Amino acid sequence: MKYRKMGRTGLNVSALCLGTMQFGWTADDAGSVAVMDAFVDGGGDFIDTADIYTTWAGDKSRGGRSEEIIGEWLHSKGNRADIILATKVRGRMAEGPNGEGLSRSRVIQCCDDSLRRLRTDYIDLYQCHWTDLNTPIEETLSALDDLVRAGKVRYIGASNYPAWRLMEAVAVSEKRGYARFETYQPEYSVIERQLFEYEAKPFCTHYGLGVIPYSPLAGGFLTGKYRKDAPKPASERADGALGRYGNERGWELLSGMDEIATAHDANVAQIALAWLLAQSVMTAPIIGANNPEQLAELLPATEITLTQDEIDRLNNLTKWVRNGRPIWD
Ligand SMILES: NC(=O)c1ccc[n+]([C@@H]2O[C@H](COP(=O)([O-])OP(=O)(O)OC[C@H]3O[C@@H](n4cnc5c(N)ncnc54)[C@H](OP(=O)(O)O)[C@@H]3O)[C@@H](O)[C@H]2O)c1
């Protein structure tokens, strides 16, 4: 495992962050614990969750379950000081008109609830999961700043914000002397580039936010288990992955990745992660794994250095296209 500075901060984190959206959803409690154990054994220390994981899983889960599983694990291992823990606030966690959002009262209440579920007295990185345009940015940032000053939160970050709102947030923090967003968590992978690269990437580069992208394997498509003429893999995410990426562009990308993987004696997933890790704005891709076997196939990615020719080849295979022509050509 390699370690990297989290953006411009002095904090070092493992170059792969463990996502935990699958805990209590596609990974049961024992499987979730096994994944965390394997991650730490492999040198990982950076773990990402959210209060709402996983409200969408119906009877199989509920909001807060991922945090509870992590909290029980931290407590039983006694390893809180060795882990960099990131969680998020914004989604609906209660009934009623104030059951979601980024108001002062919501942010402070949700932080206390996350601390209780995580069985800790501080969160290393507290992130706004997505924007709340009904709340003034000053209100959200002042509440987050209070949490930092109270010692409940060490750094703050944002996820899924459009670049203009990130800019507004950083400007307000600087003007008022509040804690600033130090990280940005976008959806980003070699097959899903434009959303982040168009505006937020140059913003993060310029202002020194550490990027921790989610879905770096495009929900499993970039593991290579989805193939043009092969049967659909048994996965809860198969329809979503195939619906989005199971087309000529996706299959061509996978063949290019196969060749690059062979040259590195690696697998396709490792190449997808190495492509992200080659970017200077990157702090740590957030990987999801349902079991230690899946995780073991991902961790060696930090040891792979792609050549510039390989990076160019992947970039060419996934150029943004508008009106049938590549943009930026
Ligand atoms: N901020 C946000 O809005 C947001 C949104 C989404 C996720 N996230 C965070 O990002 C994390 C990762 O997102 P993600 O799960 O979409 O990431 P991903 O890495 O793109 O996809 C992970 C999925 O790929 C499959 N997979 C992983 N390793 C594999 C292997 N070696 N072989 C075969 N299949 C493998 C597994 O799905 P199957 O086995 O089920 O096929 C796994 O659930 C989440 O846990 C969460 O912490 C944040």
The ligand as a Gaussian input file, in Angstrom:
#p B3LYP/6-31G(d) Opt

LIG

0 1
 N      -20.714000      10.155000      -2.719000
 C      -21.585000       9.428000      -3.360000
 O      -22.634000       9.923000      -3.803000
 C      -21.277000       7.972000      -3.561000
 C      -22.058000       7.219000      -4.462000
 C      -21.725000       5.871000      -4.641000
 C      -20.667000       5.308000      -3.914000
 N      -19.939000       6.087000      -3.032000
 C      -18.816000       5.503000      -2.268000
 O      -17.904000       4.893000      -3.147000
 C      -17.730000       3.515000      -2.801000
 C      -17.456000       2.708000      -4.033000
 O      -18.520000       2.881000      -4.982000
 P      -18.925000       1.679000      -5.902000
 O      -19.328000       0.514000      -5.067000
 O      -19.888000       2.173000      -6.919000
 O      -17.488000       1.365000      -6.557000
 P      -16.990000       0.483000      -7.744000
 O      -15.580000       0.134000      -7.367000
 O      -17.173000       1.172000      -9.042000
 O      -17.895000      -0.830000      -7.767000
 C      -17.795000      -1.767000      -6.731000
 C      -18.482000      -3.051000      -7.161000
 O      -17.711000      -3.713000      -8.126000
 C      -17.775000      -5.115000      -7.908000
 N      -16.406000      -5.576000      -7.670000
 C      -15.450000      -4.987000      -6.904000
 N      -14.307000      -5.698000      -6.939000
 C      -14.535000      -6.744000      -7.756000
 C      -13.748000      -7.833000      -8.180000
 N      -12.474000      -7.965000      -7.786000
 N      -14.297000      -8.735000      -9.032000
 C      -15.575000      -8.605000      -9.447000
 N      -16.390000      -7.609000      -9.064000
 C      -15.872000      -6.680000      -8.211000
 C      -18.677000      -5.347000      -6.711000
 O      -20.021000      -5.490000      -7.165000
 P      -20.759000      -6.915000      -7.360000
 O      -19.916000      -7.996000      -6.770000
 O      -22.070000      -6.729000      -6.683000
 O      -20.914000      -7.053000      -8.841000
 C      -18.599000      -4.008000      -5.996000
 O      -19.733000      -3.695000      -5.213000
 C      -19.017000       3.146000      -2.043000
 O      -18.853000       2.041000      -1.195000
 C      -19.252000       4.422000      -1.270000
 O      -18.407000       4.474000      -0.118000
 C      -20.240000       7.387000      -2.877000

